[in-house]
């Protein structure tokens, strides 16, 4: 079971697509994302930090499937799994052999490896320990 730091969920999307259908389309989805999204299909988290709040929307299965159609240029980063947004910032997981494995963020307007920022080693560390979120805002 996925352990998440106790933070209130401010939005949850209804499950419309089955997890099996999603995995048929995205068999390479990170196991930790599948574990998390099987508990709750799409949600937003709000972290209250000393300089303001940070909100991250973790996309539903349906939204993840729509990424290649909504943002065709993301196909250029084909070793990445895009899973969330914060305004014009997109979050993705990469296990690319040329880059450090883990969770990254990047502005949608400048989507490439040179503009990406590594945040955390895993979904568990990112959501459960706040690695890449809380430690960046202390």
C-alpha positions, 0 to 999 in steps of 0.5 A: 500500500502506498503511504502518503504524508498526511496532506488533505486531498483537495480534489479527486476525479472519478474513475472512468477508465479501468486500470487494466485498460490504462496498463494495456495502453501504457505497459511501461507506466512506473509501478509506483505510479500504478500503485498510487493511482490504483488507490486514488485516480487523479488528485490535487495536493496542496502543501502550505510552505513558508513562502506560500502554497504549492499545489500539484495535480496528479493526473487521472488515468484519462488525463495521462492518456490524453498527453500525447494528443494534447501536447504532441511535442512531448513525444520527443521525450519518449522515455518519460512518463508524464503524470502531473502539473502545477500551472505551466509546470509538468511533472514526469518520471524518467528512467532514461539511461542518459539521465538520473532516474526519478521525478523531474519537473519542467516548464511546458513551454521549454520542454527538453532535458536541458530545462528539466529539474530532477526532484526525487528518486521515486514516487514514494520519496516524492509523495511520502517523504516530500523529497523534491517538494519540502526540501526545496522550500525550507 
